[in-house]
C-alpha cells in the first residue's frame, strides 16, 4: 500500500514538473508575446485537474493571498471533467450499497447530468417512483487527491523559505485547503451538511434543500431528492450571451430576475447572521430556481459554521458598515485578521478605514453603488496582503460565500440595492429576536438556567477549599434563594400567559404580584454571590 502511494505521488510529481516546464520555463525562453503568468497558471491547473483545479478555485477568492490578476484568472476555472464509464459507476454503487443496481433503483440513467473532479451525478428513480440524484465518486480519486496534497505541501515548504513570495504562509493555506478537500471526498460529511441546512430551512418559503436518503448513502455514494429547477448558471449564461428567447421564456413561466436575486440574498443573510450555518460554495451552478422563485441548493461539500460569537461579530461588522460607522466596522474586521511580525497595525487600520470610507461614500452618492462593491472587497483583501496579515479560516469561508453570492446577484440584476436589503434584513431580525426574547418559553428557559449557572459557581467555591465554613453555609442560602426566585419568576410568566390567554382582567397585576418577590430574592442572591466571589487585587489594595 505504501509503495503504491509513493508511486502515485511520484507519477503526479512528474506531471506537475511537465506542466511547470510547459507553461513557465519554455515560455520564458521564447521571444515575442506570451500569455500573462496568471493565465499560464490557470492553464497549468486545468491540465493537471484533480485537486489542483480545486486549489485554484479556492485561491480565486483569496485576494489577501494572491495578486488580483491571478484571482480573476482562477475565477474561470471549472471542475468539468469527462465522465467515467458506466461499468465503473455500477461497480462503485453496488460495492458501496451491497446490492445489485436493479434492486436498488427502478431506473438508472448512466449518462451523468454533471461530472466534476470528485464525482459525477446521475438521475435515477427508486422502486416507489421517487426521482433522485445519485452522486458517485470517481474510482481512485482519493489516492489522486492525497498525492496532489502531498505535493502541494512540499511546494509550500519551498515557498515558505522565500517570505517575499507570499504574505501568508503557504503551508497554512495548503493545510486549510487539505481539510476542506478531506471533508469533500467523504460523502457522509456532505450528507451531514445537507441535513443541517435542511433542518435550519424547514418551512422557509425562499430556500429549499433536497431530502436525503440515508440508506442509499455511504462515503462514496450520495443519494438525495432530485430538485427539478432551472440552474442559475443557465440564466447567467443567457444574460451574458443576450439570449432574449431564453429570458422571455423564463419570464413567461412566472420568474423574475430581481426576485431571484432578492431571494438568493435573503437566504444568504439568513444563513450568515441567523443560523450561523451556510452553504460555502453558492456558485451559480449550485443554485436552482424552483416554482415561485424559491432557491434550491445542491452540492454541500463545503459548509461554513459560525459560533454565536463569530456570528455576532459579523453582524456588527455588516451593520456598522451600512450605517457608515467606519471605526466600529474596522474594529470588527480586524478581529478576523492574524498579523505577522512585519505588520504595522496602525498603518493597516488606516488603510482599511480608507477602503471602507470610499465604499460607503460611493454607495451613498451613486444609486448604482453596488457596482463598485466588488472593487471595494478586492481592495480590502489587497490591504490585508500588503500588510502581511492572514484571515482566520472561518472568515475565509464566510467571505468565499459572500463574494460568490454578490457576484451572482450582480449578474442577475446589476442595479440590485444590496445595502437596502441588508438594512431591511437586520431590522426584521431585530424585531424577530425581540419577539423571541419575550416568548414565555424562552423566558422560562433563561430563568431555569439561572440556578444551574449559580450552582456551578457555588459548587466551585465549596470545592476550592479556600473559603470558611460560614461562606459554605452562605453559599447554600444563596442557592436556595436563587432557586426560589427562579421558580417564582417562572410562576409569574406562566400566570401572565394563562390569564392573558383566557382574557382575565388584571392579568398583568397578578403576574407582577408574583414576580416582585422573585425579583427581590434574585437581587439579594446575586448580591451575596458577589460578596462570596474572590475580590480583585490592585496596586492600591483590594477592591
C-alpha positions in Angstrom: 0.0 0.0 0.0 2.8 2.4 0.9 4.7 1.5 -2.3 1.6 2.2 -4.4 1.1 5.5 -2.6 4.7 6.6 -3.3 4.3 5.6 -7.0 1.2 7.7 -7.3 2.9 10.7 -5.7 6.0 10.4 -8.0 3.7 10.0 -11.0 1.9 13.2 -10.1 5.2 14.9 -9.4 6.3 14.2 -12.9 3.1 15.6 -14.3 3.4 18.7 -12.2 7.0 19.2 -13.4 5.9 18.7 -17.0 3.2 21.4 -16.6 5.7 23.8 -15.0 8.1 23.4 -17.8 5.4 23.8 -20.5 3.7 26.9 -19.0 6.5 28.7 -17.2 10.1 27.6 -18.3 9.6 27.3 -22.0 7.5 30.5 -22.5 10.2 32.4 -20.6 12.8 31.2 -23.1 10.7 32.2 -26.1 10.8 35.6 -27.8 7.7 37.6 -28.6 4.4 38.0 -26.8 3.2 35.3 -24.5 0.1 34.9 -22.2 0.4 36.5 -18.8 1.8 34.4 -16.0 -1.6 34.4 -14.3 -3.2 33.0 -17.5 -0.5 30.4 -17.8 -1.0 29.4 -14.2 -4.7 28.8 -14.9 -3.9 26.7 -17.9 -1.5 24.6 -15.9 -4.0 23.9 -13.2 -6.7 23.0 -15.8 -4.3 20.5 -17.4 -3.4 18.9 -14.1 -7.0 18.6 -13.0 -7.9 16.8 -9.7 -7.1 18.7 -6.5 -5.1 21.3 -8.5 -8.3 22.7 -10.1 -10.0 22.8 -6.7 -7.0 24.6 -5.2 -7.2 27.2 -7.9 -10.9 27.7 -7.3 -10.2 28.1 -3.6 -7.4 30.7 -4.3 -9.7 32.6 -6.7 -11.3 34.2 -3.7 -8.1 34.8 -1.7 -7.3 38.4 -2.7 -5.5 38.5 0.6 -3.0 35.9 -0.6 -2.6 36.4 -4.4 -2.5 39.4 -6.7 -5.7 40.5 -8.3 -4.9 39.2 -11.9 -4.3 35.7 -10.6 -7.5 35.6 -8.7 -9.5 36.8 -11.7 -7.9 34.1 -13.9 -8.7 31.4 -11.3 -12.3 32.5 -11.3 -12.5 31.0 -14.7 -11.5 27.5 -13.5 -14.3 25.0 -13.8 -14.4 21.4 -12.4 -15.7 20.0 -15.7 -14.3 16.5 -16.3 -15.0 13.7 -18.8 -17.4 11.2 -17.3 -16.1 7.8 -16.2 -17.6 4.6 -17.8 -21.0 3.1 -16.9 -19.4 -0.2 -15.7 -17.3 1.7 -13.2 -20.4 3.6 -12.0 -22.3 0.4 -11.5 -19.3 -1.2 -9.7 -18.9 1.7 -7.2 -22.7 1.8 -6.4 -23.1 -1.9 -6.0 -19.9 -2.4 -3.9 -20.9 0.6 -1.6 -24.6 -0.3 -1.2 -24.0 -4.1 -1.3 -27.0 -4.8 -3.6 -27.5 -5.1 -7.3 -28.3 -1.9 -9.1 -31.5 -3.3 -10.5 -32.8 -3.9 -6.9 -31.8 -0.5 -5.6 -33.4 1.6 -8.4 -36.3 1.2 -10.7 -34.4 3.2 -13.4 -30.9 4.5 -13.5 -29.6 6.9 -16.2 -25.9 6.1 -16.8 -25.4 9.3 -18.8 -24.5 11.8 -16.0 -26.2 15.2 -15.6 -23.0 16.7 -14.2 -19.4 15.5 -14.0 -16.7 17.1 -11.8 -13.3 16.2 -10.4 -14.6 14.3 -7.3 -17.6 12.5 -8.8 -20.5 12.7 -11.1 -24.3 12.9 -10.7 -26.8 10.5 -12.2 -30.6 10.8 -12.4 -32.5 7.7 -11.2 -35.8 6.5 -9.9 -36.5 4.5 -6.7 -38.8 1.4 -6.9 -41.6 3.6 -5.4 -41.2 6.1 -8.3 -39.4 8.9 -6.4 -36.9 10.7 -8.6 -33.4 11.0 -7.0 -30.0 12.3 -7.9 -27.2 9.8 -7.2 -23.6 11.2 -6.8 -20.9 8.6 -7.4 -17.3 9.1 -6.5 -14.6 8.7 -9.2 -12.5 5.5 -8.8 -9.1 6.1 -7.3 -9.9 9.8 -6.7 -8.9 9.6 -3.1 -5.4 8.4 -3.9 -5.0 11.0 -6.6 -6.2 13.9 -4.3 -3.9 12.8 -1.4 -0.9 12.5 -3.8 -1.7 16.1 -5.0 -1.9 17.4 -1.5 1.4 15.8 -0.5 3.0 17.6 -3.5 1.3 20.9 -2.5 2.8 20.6 1.0 6.3 20.0 -0.5 5.9 23.1 -2.8 4.5 25.1 0.1 7.6 24.3 2.2 9.8 25.6 -0.6 7.7 28.8 -0.9 7.9 29.5 2.8 11.7 29.6 2.6 11.3 32.8 0.5 9.0 35.1 2.6 8.6 37.6 -0.3 6.7 35.1 -2.4 3.7 35.3 -0.1 2.5 37.4 2.9 0.6 34.3 4.2 2.5 31.1 5.0 1.8 28.8 2.1 1.8 25.7 4.3 -1.1 27.3 6.3 -3.1 27.8 3.1 -2.4 24.2 1.9 -3.4 22.7 5.3 -6.6 24.7 5.2 -7.3 23.5 1.7 -6.5 19.9 2.6 -9.1 20.0 5.5 -11.8 21.2 3.1 -10.9 18.6 0.5 -10.8 15.7 3.0 -14.3 16.7 4.0 -15.4 16.8 0.4 -14.2 13.4 -0.6 -16.2 11.7 2.2 -19.8 12.0 1.1 -21.1 11.3 4.6 -19.9 14.8 5.6 -21.9 16.2 2.7 -24.9 14.3 3.9 -24.5 15.8 7.4 -24.1 19.3 5.9 -27.3 18.8 3.9 -29.2 17.6 6.9 -28.1 20.6 8.9 -29.0 23.2 6.3 -32.3 21.5 5.5 -33.3 21.4 9.2 -32.5 25.1 9.5 -34.6 26.0 6.5 -37.7 23.9 7.4 -40.9 25.8 6.3 -38.8 28.5 4.7 -40.7 29.6 1.5 -37.5 31.1 -0.1 -35.0 28.2 0.5 -35.1 24.5 -0.3 -32.6 21.7 0.2 -33.3 18.2 -1.2 -34.3 15.3 1.0 -31.5 12.9 2.0 -31.8 9.1 1.6 -29.5 7.8 4.4 -29.9 4.1 3.5 -28.6 4.8 0.0 -25.7 7.0 1.2 -22.1 6.0 2.0 -18.7 7.7 1.9 -18.6 7.2 -1.9 -22.3 7.3 -2.9 -24.8 10.1 -2.0 -28.5 9.8 -2.8 -30.8 12.8 -2.5 -34.1 14.0 -3.8 -33.9 15.3 -7.4 -34.8 19.0 -7.5 -36.4 19.9 -10.8 -35.5 23.5 -11.4 -33.6 26.0 -13.7 -29.9 26.2 -12.9 -28.9 29.7 -12.1 -25.8 29.2 -14.3 -28.1 28.8 -17.3 -29.8 32.1 -16.5 -26.4 33.9 -16.0 -25.1 32.4 -19.3 -28.3 33.6 -21.1 -27.8 37.1 -19.7 -24.1 37.2 -20.8 -24.9 35.9 -24.3 -28.0 38.2 -24.6 -30.2 35.2 -25.3 -33.5 37.0 -25.4 -35.5 33.9 -26.3 -34.4 32.1 -23.1 -35.1 35.2 -21.0 -38.6 35.7 -22.5 -39.4 32.1 -21.8 -38.1 32.5 -18.3 -40.4 35.5 -17.7 -43.4 33.7 -19.4 -43.0 30.9 -16.8 -43.5 33.4 -14.0 -39.9 34.0 -13.0 -38.5 37.4 -12.2 -34.7 38.2 -12.2 -34.9 40.8 -9.4 -37.0 38.5 -7.2 -34.5 35.6 -7.8 -31.6 37.9 -6.8 -33.6 39.1 -3.8 -34.3 35.5 -2.6 -30.6 34.5 -3.1 -29.5 37.5 -1.0 -32.1 36.9 1.7 -31.2 33.2 2.1 -27.5 34.1 2.4 -28.2 36.8 5.0 -30.4 34.4 7.0 -27.7 31.7 6.9 -24.9 34.0 7.8 -26.5 36.1 10.6 -29.3 34.0 12.0 -28.5 30.2 11.8 -24.7 30.6 11.6 -24.6 27.6 9.2 -24.2 28.5 5.5 -23.6 27.0 2.1 -20.0 28.0 1.5 -20.0 27.5 -2.3 -23.1 29.2 -3.6 -21.8 29.2 -7.2 -24.5 29.7 -9.9 -24.0 26.0 -10.8 -25.1 25.0 -7.3 -28.3 27.1 -7.3 -31.6 26.2 -8.8 -34.7 28.4 -9.4 -37.8 26.5 -8.4 -41.5 27.3 -8.5 -42.3 30.8 -7.1 -38.6 31.7 -7.4 -37.7 29.6 -4.4 -34.0 28.9 -4.4 -32.9 25.2 -4.4 -29.4 24.3 -3.3 -27.2 21.4 -4.4 -23.6 20.2 -3.7 -23.0 20.5 0.1 -19.3 19.5 0.1 -18.3 22.7 1.8 -20.4 24.3 4.5 -19.4 27.1 6.9 -20.3 27.1 10.6 -20.1 30.1 12.8 -20.3 30.0 16.6 -22.6 32.7 18.2 -19.7 35.0 19.0 -18.5 34.9 15.4 -22.0 35.4 14.1 -22.4 38.4 16.3 -19.1 39.9 15.2 -20.0 39.5 11.5 -23.4 41.0 12.1 -21.9 44.0 13.9 -19.4 44.5 11.0 -22.2 44.5 8.4 -24.5 46.7 10.4 -21.7 49.2 11.2 -20.6 49.3 7.5 -24.0 50.0 6.2 -24.7 52.5 8.9 -21.5 54.4 8.0 -19.8 53.7 11.3 -16.3 53.1 9.8 -14.4 52.9 13.1 -16.5 50.2 14.6 -16.6 48.3 11.3 -12.8 48.2 11.2 -12.7 47.1 14.8 -14.8 44.1 14.0 -13.0 43.3 10.8 -9.6 43.3 12.5 -10.8 40.6 14.9 -10.7 38.2 11.8 -7.1 39.1 10.9 -3.9 37.5 12.1 -1.0 39.9 11.9 2.6 38.8 11.3 5.8 40.2 12.7 6.0 42.6 9.6 2.5 44.0 10.2 2.2 47.7 11.1 -1.2 47.5 12.9 -1.8 51.3 13.0 -1.0 51.7 9.2 -3.2 48.7 8.4 -6.1 50.2 10.3 -5.9 53.5 8.5 -5.7 51.7 5.1 -8.7 49.6 6.0 -10.6 52.7 7.1 -9.8 54.4 3.8 -11.1 51.5 1.8 -14.3 51.3 3.8 -14.9 55.0 3.7 -14.5 55.1 -0.1 -17.1 52.3 -0.4 -19.6 54.0 1.9 -19.3 57.3 0.2 -19.7 55.8 -3.3 -22.7 53.8 -2.2 -24.3 57.0 -0.8 -23.6 59.2 -3.8 -24.2 56.7 -6.6 -27.5 54.8 -6.8 -25.5 52.0 -8.5 -23.0 51.9 -5.7 -23.3 48.1 -5.6 -21.5 48.0 -9.0 -18.4 49.2 -7.1 -18.7 46.7 -4.3 -16.6 44.0 -5.9 -13.7 46.5 -6.3 -14.1 47.5 -2.6 -13.8 43.9 -1.5 -10.8 43.3 -3.7 -9.2 46.5 -2.2 -9.9 45.3 1.3 -8.1 42.0 0.6 -5.2 43.8 -1.1 -4.8 45.8 2.2 -4.6 42.6 4.1 -2.0 41.2 1.8 0.0 44.4 1.6 0.3 44.5 5.4 1.4 40.8 5.7 -1.8 39.6 7.5 -3.9 36.5 7.2 -7.6 35.8 7.5 -8.8 33.2 10.0 -10.4 30.1 8.4 -14.0 31.0 9.5 -13.6 34.3 7.7 -12.3 32.7 4.6 -15.4 30.5 4.2 -17.7 33.4 5.0 -16.0 35.7 2.5 -16.0 33.0 -0.1 -19.7 32.7 0.2 -20.2 36.5 0.3 -18.2 37.0 -2.9 -19.9 34.2 -4.7 -23.4 35.4 -3.7 -22.7 39.0 -4.6 -21.2 38.1 -8.0 -24.3 36.0 -8.8 -26.7 38.7 -7.7 -24.8 41.3 -9.7 -25.1 39.1 -12.8 -28.8 38.7 -12.4 -29.6 42.3 -11.6 -26.8 44.9 -11.9 -28.9 47.6 -10.2 -29.7 45.4 -7.2 -29.5 47.5 -4.0 -27.7 45.3 -1.6 -27.4 47.9 1.3 -31.1 48.4 1.3 -31.7 44.7 1.5 -29.2 44.3 4.3 -30.7 47.1 6.3 -34.2 45.6 5.9 -33.0 42.2 6.9 -31.3 43.5 10.1 -34.4 45.5 11.0 -36.6 42.4 10.7 -34.1 40.3 12.5 -34.0 42.7 15.4 -37.8 42.6 15.7 -37.9 38.8 15.5 -35.2 38.5 18.2 -37.1 40.9 20.4 -40.3 38.9 20.0 -38.5 35.7 20.7 -36.9 37.2 23.9 -40.4 37.9 25.2 -41.7 34.4 24.5 -42.8 32.8 27.8 -41.0 29.5 26.9 -37.7 31.4 26.2 -38.1 33.4 29.5 -38.8 30.2 31.4 -35.7 28.6 29.9 -33.5 31.5 30.9 -34.9 31.5 34.4 -34.4 27.8 34.8 -30.8 28.2 33.7 -30.1 30.8 36.5 -30.0 28.2 39.3 -27.8 25.8 37.2 -25.2 28.5 36.5 -25.2 29.8 40.1 -24.9 26.3 41.4 -21.8 25.8 39.3 -20.2 28.9 40.8 -21.1 28.0 44.4 -20.0 24.4 43.9 -16.7 25.6 42.7 -16.4 27.8 45.8 -17.2 24.9 48.1 -14.7 22.6 46.4 -12.0 25.2 46.3 -11.0 24.7 50.0 -10.2 28.4 50.4 -13.5 29.6 52.0 -14.7 29.4 55.5 -17.4 27.2 56.9 -19.5 30.3 57.2 -19.1 31.0 53.5 -20.1 27.5 52.6 -23.3 28.0 54.7 -24.0 31.3 53.0 -23.4 29.6 49.6 -26.2 27.1 50.5 -28.5 30.0 51.4 -27.7 31.7 48.1 -28.5 28.6 46.2 -31.9 28.2 47.9 -32.7 31.9 47.3 -31.8 31.7 43.6 -33.9 28.5 43.1 -36.9 30.1 44.9 -36.6 33.3 42.9 -36.4 31.5 39.6 -39.4 29.3 40.5 -41.4 32.4 41.4 -40.4 34.2 38.2 -41.5 31.2 36.2 -44.8 31.1 38.0 -45.2 34.8 37.2 -44.5 34.1 33.5 -47.0 31.2 33.4 -49.6 33.2 35.2 -49.3 36.1 32.8 -49.6 33.7 29.8 -52.6 31.8 31.1 -54.5 34.8 32.4 -53.9 36.7 29.1 -55.0 33.7 27.1 -58.3 33.4 28.9 -58.8 37.1 28.8 -59.0 37.6 32.6 -58.9 41.2 33.7 -55.9 42.4 35.7 -53.6 39.7 34.3 -50.6 42.0 34.4 -51.2 43.0 38.0 -51.4 39.3 39.1 -48.2 38.4 37.3 -46.4 41.5 38.8 -47.6 40.5 42.3 -45.9 37.1 41.9 -42.8 38.5 40.1 -41.9 41.2 42.8 -40.9 38.7 45.4 -38.9 36.8 42.8 -37.0 39.9 41.8 -36.2 40.7 45.5 -35.0 37.2 46.1 -32.8 37.2 43.0 -31.4 40.6 43.8 -30.4 39.5 47.3 -28.9 36.3 46.0 -26.8 38.0 43.4 -25.6 40.5 46.0 -24.5 37.6 48.1 -22.8 35.9 45.2 -20.7 39.0 44.5 -19.8 39.0 48.2 -18.7 35.4 48.1 -16.6 35.7 44.9 -12.9 36.4 45.2 -12.1 40.1 45.1 -9.6 41.6 42.7 -6.3 42.9 44.0 -5.0 46.2 42.6 -1.8 48.2 43.2 -3.5 50.3 45.9 -5.1 47.3 47.7 -8.2 45.2 47.4 -11.4 46.4 45.7 
